[in-house]
Amino acid sequence: MALRIDELDPTTATRLAKLGVERSVRVGSWLFHDGELANRVFLITDGVFKIVKTDVTGRETLLRLAGPGTLTGEVSVLDNGARSAGVTAVTAGRVRTFLASDFLQLCRDESDLSLAIARMLSRRLRDLSDFVSASPGAQARVARRLLEIADAQVVGSVPLGVEFGLPLSQQELADWAGVSRAAVVKALRSFREDNIVSIERSRFTVYDLEGLQRAAR
């Protein structure tokens, strides 16, 4: 769950989009690593990025995805602390980079930006609480992740019949959903049989958004 620029007042969004400089990012490039000083904020303008937590053994745990029109790195700059996670490019893309000081000044100037951050953090906390308390089954967990993958690649509602990149392996999807790889294979097969989604290699298409949302519940 990331802060999207389309949630902001148009004036604020325009000011934000003009901050800093834009640059290209290659697949596998890191915007920042877990533990680094938080001195930059990034606006993703193209591509899909994953936010990961790295443990002491070097194992990465996928926390969420972020796509075009979303901010990343903004939370850590609020308390001038270290990064709580790292961000790396799953696909080639472009980002706009600006100083933490410029972002914080914009938060002071534009109250809707500060409110949007508070709402985003509230959503993350609520979603985490619901996920833990409801203890959803494997199929629901996989459905939720598919919805997040699609959401990371569009601005606005997820369109039907449009192909999306599947930027994760089945094992990565399983780790992210907290289920086994076999459970992922079973869930994807069920979704295909019910004509909810179709999956071919590294692409998938949503045909029944309501069906996928029901499965996620």
C-alpha positions as CSV (number, residue, x, y, z in Angstrom):
1,M,0.0,0.0,0.0
2,A,1.8,3.1,-1.3
3,L,1.0,6.8,-1.4
4,R,-0.3,7.6,-5.0
5,I,0.1,11.0,-6.5
6,D,-3.5,10.9,-7.8
7,E,-4.7,11.0,-4.2
8,L,-3.4,14.5,-3.8
9,D,-4.9,17.9,-4.7
10,P,-3.9,18.7,-8.3
11,T,-1.9,21.7,-7.2
12,T,0.1,19.6,-4.7
13,A,0.5,16.8,-7.2
14,T,1.9,19.3,-9.8
15,R,4.4,20.8,-7.3
16,L,5.5,17.3,-6.3
17,A,6.0,16.2,-9.9
18,K,8.3,19.2,-10.5
19,L,10.6,18.5,-7.6
20,G,14.0,17.1,-8.2
21,V,15.2,15.3,-11.4
22,E,14.0,12.3,-13.3
23,R,16.3,9.4,-14.3
24,S,16.1,5.9,-15.8
25,V,16.5,2.8,-13.6
26,R,17.7,-0.6,-14.9
27,V,16.2,-3.9,-13.8
28,G,17.8,-4.9,-10.5
29,S,19.0,-1.4,-9.6
30,W,18.5,-0.3,-6.0
31,L,16.9,3.1,-5.1
32,F,18.2,2.5,-1.6
33,H,19.0,-0.3,0.8
34,D,17.6,-1.3,4.2
35,G,19.5,0.7,7.0
36,E,20.7,3.6,4.8
37,L,20.2,7.2,5.9
38,A,16.9,8.5,4.6
39,N,17.8,11.6,2.7
40,R,15.9,11.2,-0.6
41,V,12.3,10.6,-1.7
42,F,11.3,9.0,-5.0
43,L,8.3,9.3,-7.2
44,I,8.0,6.3,-9.6
45,T,7.0,7.5,-13.0
46,D,7.4,4.2,-14.9
47,G,8.1,0.6,-14.0
48,V,7.4,-1.8,-11.1
49,F,9.6,-1.8,-7.9
50,K,9.6,-4.1,-4.9
51,I,10.0,-3.1,-1.3
52,V,12.0,-5.7,0.5
53,K,13.3,-6.3,4.1
54,T,16.7,-8.0,4.2
55,D,17.7,-10.1,7.3
56,V,21.2,-10.7,8.7
57,T,21.7,-13.7,6.4
58,G,20.9,-11.7,3.3
59,R,17.5,-13.3,2.7
60,E,15.0,-10.8,1.3
61,T,11.3,-10.7,2.3
62,L,9.0,-9.0,-0.2
63,L,6.8,-6.5,1.7
64,R,4.9,-4.9,-1.2
65,L,5.1,-3.6,-4.8
66,A,5.1,0.0,-6.1
67,G,4.3,1.2,-9.6
68,P,3.8,4.4,-11.6
69,G,2.5,7.4,-9.8
70,T,3.5,6.2,-6.3
71,L,6.0,7.6,-3.8
72,T,8.6,5.5,-2.0
73,G,11.0,6.4,0.7
74,E,8.8,9.1,2.1
75,V,8.0,7.5,5.5
76,S,11.6,7.2,6.7
77,V,12.3,10.9,6.0
78,L,9.6,12.0,8.4
79,D,11.7,11.0,11.5
80,N,15.1,11.5,9.8
81,G,15.9,7.9,10.6
82,A,17.4,4.9,8.7
83,R,15.5,3.1,6.0
84,S,13.3,0.3,7.3
85,A,13.4,-1.5,4.0
86,G,15.1,-1.4,0.6
87,V,13.6,-0.7,-2.9
88,T,14.8,-2.4,-6.1
89,A,13.5,-2.3,-9.7
90,V,11.7,-5.4,-10.9
91,T,11.4,-3.9,-14.3
92,A,13.2,-1.1,-16.1
93,G,11.6,2.2,-15.2
94,R,12.0,5.8,-14.4
95,V,12.0,7.7,-11.1
96,R,12.0,11.3,-10.0
97,T,14.4,11.9,-7.1
98,F,14.2,14.8,-4.7
99,L,15.8,15.8,-1.4
100,A,14.1,15.0,1.9
101,S,14.2,18.6,2.9
102,D,12.3,19.7,-0.2
103,F,9.7,17.0,0.5
104,L,9.3,18.0,4.1
105,Q,8.8,21.6,3.1
106,L,6.1,20.6,0.8
107,C,4.4,18.6,3.6
108,R,4.5,21.9,5.6
109,D,3.1,23.9,2.8
110,E,0.4,21.5,1.6
111,S,-1.7,20.0,4.3
112,D,-3.4,17.5,2.0
113,L,0.0,15.8,1.4
114,S,0.5,15.3,5.2
115,L,-3.1,14.0,5.5
116,A,-2.5,11.6,2.5
117,I,0.5,10.2,4.3
118,A,-1.4,9.7,7.5
119,R,-4.2,7.9,5.6
120,M,-1.7,5.7,3.8
121,L,-0.1,4.6,7.1
122,S,-3.6,4.0,8.6
123,R,-4.5,1.7,5.6
124,R,-1.3,-0.2,6.1
125,L,-1.9,-0.7,9.8
126,R,-5.6,-1.7,9.2
127,D,-4.7,-4.1,6.4
128,L,-2.0,-5.8,8.5
129,S,-4.4,-6.1,11.4
130,D,-7.1,-7.6,9.2
131,F,-4.7,-10.0,7.5
132,V,-3.4,-11.3,10.9
133,S,-6.8,-11.5,12.7
134,A,-8.7,-13.0,9.7
135,S,-6.0,-15.5,9.0
136,P,-7.1,-15.9,5.3
137,G,-6.5,-19.2,3.5
138,A,-3.9,-19.8,0.8
139,Q,-6.2,-19.0,-2.1
140,A,-7.3,-15.6,-0.5
141,R,-3.6,-14.8,0.1
142,V,-2.6,-15.4,-3.5
143,A,-5.7,-13.5,-4.8
144,R,-4.7,-10.5,-2.6
145,R,-1.2,-10.5,-4.0
146,L,-2.4,-10.7,-7.6
147,L,-4.6,-7.6,-7.0
148,E,-1.6,-5.8,-5.6
149,I,0.5,-6.7,-8.6
150,A,-2.2,-5.4,-10.9
151,D,-2.7,-2.3,-8.8
152,A,1.0,-1.5,-8.9
153,Q,0.9,-1.3,-12.7
154,V,-2.1,1.0,-13.2
155,V,-3.3,4.4,-12.0
156,G,-7.0,4.1,-11.1
157,S,-9.1,1.0,-11.2
158,V,-7.8,-2.3,-12.6
159,P,-9.2,-2.7,-16.2
160,L,-10.6,-6.0,-17.3
161,G,-9.0,-8.0,-20.1
162,V,-5.7,-6.1,-19.9
163,E,-2.4,-8.0,-19.6
164,F,-0.2,-7.3,-16.6
165,G,3.4,-8.3,-16.1
166,L,3.9,-11.0,-13.4
167,P,7.3,-9.6,-12.2
168,L,7.7,-12.4,-9.6
169,S,8.5,-16.1,-9.7
170,Q,6.0,-18.5,-8.2
171,Q,8.3,-19.0,-5.3
172,E,8.6,-15.2,-4.7
173,L,4.8,-15.0,-4.9
174,A,4.5,-17.9,-2.4
175,D,7.0,-16.2,0.0
176,W,5.1,-12.9,-0.3
177,A,1.7,-14.5,0.3
178,G,3.1,-16.6,3.2
179,V,2.1,-19.9,1.5
180,S,3.8,-22.8,-0.2
181,R,4.7,-22.9,-3.9
182,A,2.3,-25.8,-4.3
183,A,-0.5,-23.7,-2.8
184,V,0.3,-20.9,-5.3
185,V,0.1,-23.4,-8.2
186,K,-3.2,-24.8,-6.9
187,A,-4.7,-21.3,-6.5
188,L,-3.6,-20.1,-9.9
189,R,-5.1,-23.3,-11.5
190,S,-8.4,-22.6,-9.7
191,F,-8.5,-19.0,-10.9
192,R,-7.9,-20.1,-14.5
193,E,-10.6,-22.8,-14.3
194,D,-13.1,-20.3,-13.0
195,N,-12.1,-17.8,-15.7
196,I,-11.1,-15.2,-13.1
197,V,-7.6,-14.7,-14.5
198,S,-5.5,-16.3,-17.2
199,I,-1.7,-16.7,-16.7
200,E,0.8,-17.3,-19.4
201,R,4.5,-17.4,-18.5
202,S,5.3,-13.9,-17.1
203,R,1.9,-12.3,-17.9
204,F,-1.6,-12.5,-16.4
205,T,-4.9,-11.1,-17.4
206,V,-7.8,-10.3,-15.1
207,Y,-11.2,-11.2,-16.6
208,D,-13.3,-11.1,-13.5
209,L,-12.2,-8.4,-11.0
210,E,-15.1,-9.0,-8.7
211,G,-14.4,-12.7,-8.7
212,L,-10.8,-12.1,-7.8
213,Q,-11.8,-9.6,-5.0
214,R,-14.2,-12.2,-3.6
215,A,-11.4,-14.8,-3.6
216,A,-9.3,-12.3,-1.8
217,R,-11.8,-12.0,1.0
